[in-house]
Amino acid sequence: MGQEEAKGHHSQRNDQTNQLARIFNDSYERVMHGPGRSSGEFYVAFYDLLTATSDEAASKFKNTDMAAQVRMLQSSVTVLLNFFVTSCQDEYLGQLAERHGKRGVDISPELYEVWLECLIETVRQFDSKFNDDVATAWRVVFSKGIEFMTSRYEGSLEK
Ligand code: HEM
């Protein structure tokens, strides 16, 4: 027994992960390249909502070049999706966590909750096929990265 059972569980989990990744990818495609949309529009709307929702978030971005920020967030989505699917934490993710930690721009774990809620709300507005499964897919993909980043808030233990 044992082994077969373990294998069964394992591939079941992979199937679920892949399905969520697929739902996420399809939704991401729609929010970025939906009819009449330019690809930066989604992120601009997200940051507008985030900074309107939270004064603390707004104050963190007060000296930020938002066009550059949008480009960087765009590329980090690929990294987070990869982390979600493979659980492999690459160097970039460690650097990103450090940048957001206490010794960096100092983003407290609570801010990530606001951040994620604003992200889901923006997806709801931009994705014509938005539903509970789409919301769940975005939530789980980003939660995994957020979990990692907030676990490093106080500073990496290896240092
Ligand atoms: C999973 C969640 C997040 C991701 C993927 C993400 C991604 C990024 C990326 C890619 C950068 C640019 C890093 C660089 O300079 O190379 C960045 C910077 C930054 N992020 Fe985040 N971020 C996340 C959460 C947050 C949250 C919750 C806040 C606060 C509300 C925040 C505030 C900032 C600030 C203030 C900077 C620096 C901007 C500057 O250079 O002026 N981030 N983030």
Residues whose N, C-alpha, C, O or C-beta is under 5 A from the ligand:
A	BS01	HEM	A57 K60 F61 N63 T64 M72 L73 S76 V105 I107 L111 Y112 W115 F142 G145 I146
